[in-house]
Amino acid sequence: MKLKDNVKIKKGLDYITIVSGGYNKIGKITGSTFPALIGKNNFKSVGAEILNRLGCVEYEAIDPFYTLRGAIAEHLVYHYIKDQYKKVGIDVELHTFPNTYKGSDGKYYGNDIFKKNAKCGGVIDIGIAKPENQRAVIEIKSKSLFSEKTGQNNHFEMFKPNQEPKQYENETLQGEHYAALMGLKKLLMVYVFFNDTQEKMVREITKAPYYDLNRVIIEKLVDTLGFHYKDFKIEVVRMEVDIPKIKTLQEQAYEKLRKAFNSRQIPIEWFSRQDLIDMKPNYV
């Protein structure tokens, strides 16, 4: 975590105080930030996410490989779901939403399809709109078939025969966040596993000169690469969302943001040891 240069922090015994810098309003809670704010993200602390939503953290660009892999996965899942439902005699109407939009300044920003919600927002991957009894949110996760670090088969680790799928709470909570906002109990977590060859092909695209995902027509790219969902390991896990529970957690997350925004203080226990080291250059 790197704080913006204009952000100044005072470290006390019990609190981190924002002396200067940050937004003049509270950033909305999205699917990716929700798990961290309720302490369910193993890779980011509650305190770090609060600083992020209050505009104190420098933007860290995501490796374009992962964003392109995710976009391809969404395209594959769209057709996979249509065909799977058709096999059982159900013609579903699917809705997709752009992840970004182009601002008047020419820059691209994260999309928000929940503009009427002052506290929570973001964009879902795919929604099943019709028929009415099948309405659901589809949350898609693209993954490497084999771990680069350990070499383990990630698909096998998650979906061992005769065992419950090994899902990760920080991922399922993202889907539950959007399902609750949509008022839908049905959530489909869909996992798309890319093998080494497929990942190499995707990475080569992102290395091309002047590569820009916003200019890529995913459907044409998928055809050019020769990708078809039948060539991928795809798993669907159906979940029932406890909407009142998720809405309560969303309120708790927003309350943390509201208190930090108003007091400019965040409990020091909400930060990791690494966070405190990362913030040292901004201490006063």
N, C-alpha and C positions, 0 to 999 in steps of 0.2 A: 504494500500500500504506500503510495506517494501522495502526500498532501500538496495542494496548490501552494505556490510561493507566497500568496497574499494571506494564507491562513496561519494564524498564530495560536498556539496551544499552551495552556498552563497546566502542568501536572501537579495535582495535589495528592494527599494521602488517600482520599476516597473518590475523587472525581477528576475527570479531564474537563477543563474549561476551554471553550472556544472564545478566545479573546477578540479575534477579528477574522473577517472573511466568511465565505459561505453564502448560500442563497438568502433572499429576503422572503422566501416562502418554503413550505415543506414539499419535497418531491413525493409524487404518488408511489404507492406500493405496487410493484409489478410481480409477475410470477417468479422471476429470477431473484428478486430481493426479499420476497415474503419468507422463505425458509430461514434465511440468515437472521432476520429481525426477530424470529421466535426461537432462535437458538438451535436450529435444526440443519445448519450447514457446517459440515466438518472443515470446510476450506476457508470460511470467512466468519469472523466473530460478529456478535450483535453490535458492539461498539463501532467496528469498522464499517458496517452497513449503515448505521445511523449517520456517520460522518459522510458517507457516500450520498445518501438521500438528502442531506443538508447542503450538498454542493461543495464539500471541503476537499474532495479527493480528485486527483488528476485522472482524466479518462485514460483507461488502459485498453488499447486496441486488441481485439481478439484476433488470433491467427486466422487469416482468411480461409484457410483450409477447413476449419471447423464450421464456419458460417456457410460455405459452399456445400460441404458434406451434409449439413442439416437441411439446406434448401433442396438438395437432390432427394434426401430421405422423405421430405414432405411430399414431393411430386410422386415418388414411388408408392407411398402409403395411400395417397388419394386414389390411385387406380387399384391398388390392392384391396382396399376397403370396399370400393364399388363392386368389384368382382366377387368378393367373399359374400357380401350380402345378396348379390344376384344369384349366387349358387343355391341359396335357401329361399329364393322367390321374393326377395325384398328389393325394391328399387329405391335406393336412398338418394336424397339430394344433399350434396356436400357443399359447404361454403368455405372458401379460403380467404385469407386476409393478408395484405402486404405488411411485411415487418417494419418497413420504413416508408417515409414520405419525404418529398423534396420541398424544403422551405423556400420562402421568397428570396432568401439569401443564396440559394443554390446548393446549400448543404442538405445532407440527409439526416433525418431524425427518427427516433423510435416511434412507431405508430401506437395509438391508443384508441381502442374501439369502445371504451367505457368513459366517454367524455363527460357524461352526466354524473359520474361518481367522483366526488371530490377527494376521496381518500385512496381509492385503489384503481388500478388501470392495467394497461398492457394489451397484448393481442394474442388470441388463441391460434393454434396451428391450423386445425380444421374443425369445423362444426358439422354435425349431422343435423340438418334442419327438418327434413321430412323423411318418412312419415312421422307424425306426432309422437307415437309410442316408441320411436327409436331415437329421439333427440338426445344428443350427447356431445360432450367435448372430447376431442381427440388430441392428446399430448404426445408428441413424437420425440424420441431420443435416438440420435445416430451414434453408433459405437463402433470401435475397432473390434473385429472378430478375435484378434489376438493382441494381448497386451504387449506394448513395445518394451516395457521395463522387465516384466516377468516371463513373457512368452506364453502365459496361460490362455486358455480358450475362454474368453469372456462370455460367450454364449452358453457354454457348458456350465460355467460357474453360476450364471443367473438362472438357467433353466435345466437343472439336473432332473433326470427321469424320476418320476414318482415322488417329487418334492414340490412344495410350494415355490413359486418363482421368488428369487432373491432380488427384490426391488430396493431402491434407495430412497429413503424418506425425503431427502432434499429434492429429488426429482418428482416423486408422486405429489408432493405438496404444491408444486407448480401447477400441475393439472387440476388439483383440488381447488386451488385459488381461483382459477378461471371458471371451473364448474359452478362454484358458489356464486360468483359474480353473475353468471348466466342463469342462476336458479335451477340448475340441472343436477340431478342425482347421479346420472350415468356419466362415467368417465372411462375412456379407453386409453390406456397407456400402451403405446406402440413402439417397439424397439427394432431398429434396423441395423444389422451388423454388416460392416464392410470388410471384405478380406484384404490382404496386403496388396494384391494387384489392383483392386478397385480403388483403394486409398491412394496408391501411387498415381493412378490416372487423374484423380481429383486434384492431388497436390500439384501435378504438372500444370494443370489449368491455371492455378493461382500464381504460379511462377512466371506466367507469360507477361511480357512488357505491357504496361498500362492496364493490367487486369482491374476490373471494377465490377463487383457483384451486382451493383445497381443497374448495370448495362447488360447483364447476362440474361438471356431468355432461357430459363431452366428447361423448358420442354424441348427446345431445339438442342440444347447441350446434352441432355439425357439421350436423345436419339443419336447424336454424333458419337457419344461414348459407347453406344450400343447397350445401355443399361436397361434391364427389365426387372421388375420386382421378383420374378421367378428365380433370378440369379443371386438373390440375397436371402439371408436368414432373417425372417421377420416374425416377431412374436407379438401377440396382442393379449394384454391382461385387462380384464373388465373389472372395474371397481365401482362400488356404491359410495357416493360422497355424503358425509354427514354435514349437511349445509349449515345448520345452526352452530356446530362445533367450529367449522372453518371460519364462519363470520365472526365468532367470538375471538378467535385467534387473530383475525385481521384487525379487529378493534383494538386488541391488546398491542399489536405491532404499531398501529397508528398512534396509540397513546404514548408509546415510548418515543416516537418521533416528535409528537407534540410537546411533551415535557422537555425534551432535549432542545428543541427549537426555542421554546419560551425561556428556559433557564440558562441555555448555552452550556449546560453541564451534562456529562455522561458518566455513570458509575464506572470507575476504573476496573472493576471486576468483569465488566463486559468486554474487555479487550484482551487479546492474547499477548504473550510476552513479546512475540515478534512485532505486533502492532506498536507496542511502546517503544521498541527500538527504531522502527520505521518513522515514528513521529518526532524523534529527537531533533532533526534539523529545524523543526518548526516550533520548538519550545521557546518560551520567553521566561 
